[in-house]
Amino acid sequence: MIFSNLKLNSNEPIYYQIEKHIKKTIENGILSSNSKLPATRELSKIIGVSRNSVITAYENLELEGVVYTIKGKGTFVTDKNIALKGEWNIEWEKKSNEYADLSCYLDTVKSEIPWERGMISFKSISPDGELFDVEEFKKAFLNRIALEGHKILNYGYAQGYKPLIDYLHLYMNKKGVNTDNKDFIITNGFTEGLQLILSSYTNAGDNILCENPTHNTSIKLMKLHKLNLIGVDIAEDGIDLMELEYKLKNNQIKIGYLTPSYNNPTGIVINGEKRFKIYNLFKQYNVPIIEDGFNEELHYNNSHIAPLAAFDGKNNGVIYIGSFSKILFPGIRVGWVLADKKIVDTLESVKRCYNIHTSFLDQAILYEYLRSGAFEKQIKRTRKYYKEKHDFAIKCLDKYLKPKYIWGEYGMHVYIAIEGIDSRKLLQKCYERKVIFAPGDIFDVNNEKTDTLRLGLSRITMEEIEEGIRIISECVDELKIQ
Ligand SMILES: Cc1ncc(COP(=O)(O)O)c(C=O)c1O
C-alpha cells in the first residue's frame, strides 16, 4: 500500500507531507500515470488524519498539474509528471552577470565575521529596539487603517503619500531649507534615494567626490555604479578644506556626496561656519552636492545646525536625502529626496520602473506617528539614551585603551585610531574573546585607514561597553608584544 510507509511529523503541515509523499511515490515510479488515488475519506482513515488535510493536499496537487479529478470517479495521476522524474540542474553560479558579481564582491555582510550568541558586538549601529515606541506606532497604525485602509492598501503614487510629503515640506522648512521650486520623492530609506540619484545622474567612469572615510553602503553603491571615488580626508572637525578645494579644482567631479552630521564612521558633526565654506567651494567649482542628512535629529545641544541644503536657498545645487532610520525605525524603510522639481520628476519615473512606489501603508503610518506628536518625545528620549552611552564609552576608552584619537559627537558610535595596530588583526584576536567591531578599512574608499575602527554603541549595555573595551585593550597589548 503506497501510504503504509508515510511517517507524519509534527513540524510540517499534514497536507504538505501528504503532497510530498504522493510526489515522491510518482517520482519513484510506484504510482504510474492515470492510476487512481484513494478516495479522500478512505485515505484520511488509513493514515489517521482529518479529511480536510487530504482534500487540501489533493487540491494543491491538482493546481500543480500533478493529479486530475473526474467528478464521480475520483482523483488520478496525470501523465505529465515527467518534470518530477529526473534532475534539472542549471548552474546558476556560472550565469550571474557583472553587476551581480560586483554586488556579491562588495557585500561585506556576507564576508565579515558574523554575530554569535554571547558576543559583545560593537559592529551594529542600528537603533536599540527597546527604544521603539511600539504603543504609539500601534495607535498610528490603527488610526490610519481605520481612516483610509481602502486607499493605503491599494497601489499608490511613485512620488509618495501626499500627507507625508506635505509634512516633510514643513519639516524641512523648519530646518531652514527653502523648498520653493523643489519637490520630494519618498524612497525606501536613504539607500534607495542615493541609488535613484546615482542611476539617473551619473555614468560609469564619472568622478564622484566624497569624504574619506564614509558610509560603507554608499561606497558600495558608488562602486556598483562604476564611479571613480575621489576621497577627501577628514580631520577632527570634518572634511579637510584644502584638500577639498584641490580636488574640486583638479578633477572633473560630476557630483559630491557628503554627510555633514554624524559622518559614518567618524561621527563628526561639521559646524555651521565650516558648512558654509564647504557649500561655497562646491558652488564656486559648480559641482552639485548630494547631502546625506540621515541623522541630523540627533544633534544633542539642541542648537540646530543648518544642513547644506539651507545655504542653497532658492538655488538647486544641493540634493538632500533624509531618513528616519536611526532616530525612529529602520524597518519601515521610509526616506526622502528633496531636490529641484526637474530632478524629482526624473527620479519619479526611474522609481516607477524599479519598484512602483514605497509602501503606502508604511508611509501613512509614519505620517500618523509624526503628526501625533510622538516623534518629538521619541527624539528627546533617543538623544538622552545615546548620549549617556556615548559619554560612558569615552570614559572607558580613556581608562582602558587610550587611543591615538577618538572622534564623534554624541552619536550611536565612536571612531578610534590605535597607533601601530592593524584593526583586522585586532578583530581576529577580539573575536576569539567574543568581541567584535567594524574595522576601519570598510569605510575607506581604498580600503586603507587600517589602524582605525568603529565601535557601535546603540545595541549594547553599559556593562558590555566596559567589558568589551577592556577586552579590546587587552588584545591591543597582546598584539603589541607579539
Ligand atoms: C551615513 C548614513 N546614511 C544613511 C543611513 C540610513 O540609511 P537607510 O535610511 O537606507 O536605512 C545610514 C545608516 O546607517 C548611514 O550610516
The ligand as a Tripos MOL2 file, in Angstrom:
@<TRIPOS>MOLECULE
LIG
   16    16     1     0     0
SMALL
NO_CHARGES

@<TRIPOS>ATOM
      1 C1         25.6440   57.7030    6.5860 C.3       1 LIG1
      2 C2         24.3200   57.0200    6.5820 C.ar      1 LIG1
      3 N1         23.3420   57.4800    5.8080 N.ar      1 LIG1
      4 C3         22.1200   56.9330    5.8140 C.ar      1 LIG1
      5 C4         21.8280   55.8470    6.5980 C.ar      1 LIG1
      6 C5         20.4300   55.2970    6.6490 C.3       1 LIG1
      7 O1         20.1120   54.5380    5.5370 O.3       1 LIG1
      8 P1         18.6340   53.9540    5.3740 P.3       1 LIG1
      9 O2         17.6900   55.1010    5.5150 O.co2     1 LIG1
     10 O3         18.6150   53.3880    3.9870 O.co2     1 LIG1
     11 O4         18.4220   52.9280    6.4300 O.co2     1 LIG1
     12 C6         22.8310   55.3150    7.3950 C.ar      1 LIG1
     13 C7         22.5710   54.1420    8.2210 C.2       1 LIG1
     14 O5         23.4280   53.5770    8.8410 O.2       1 LIG1
     15 C8         24.0930   55.9130    7.3960 C.ar      1 LIG1
     16 O6         25.0810   55.4640    8.1780 O.3       1 LIG1
@<TRIPOS>BOND
     1     1     2 1
     2     2     3 ar
     3     2    15 ar
     4     3     4 ar
     5     4     5 ar
     6     5     6 1
     7     5    12 ar
     8     6     7 1
     9     7     8 1
    10     8     9 2
    11     8    10 1
    12     8    11 1
    13    12    13 1
    14    12    15 ar
    15    13    14 2
    16    15    16 1
@<TRIPOS>SUBSTRUCTURE
     1 LIG1         1 GROUP 0 **** ****
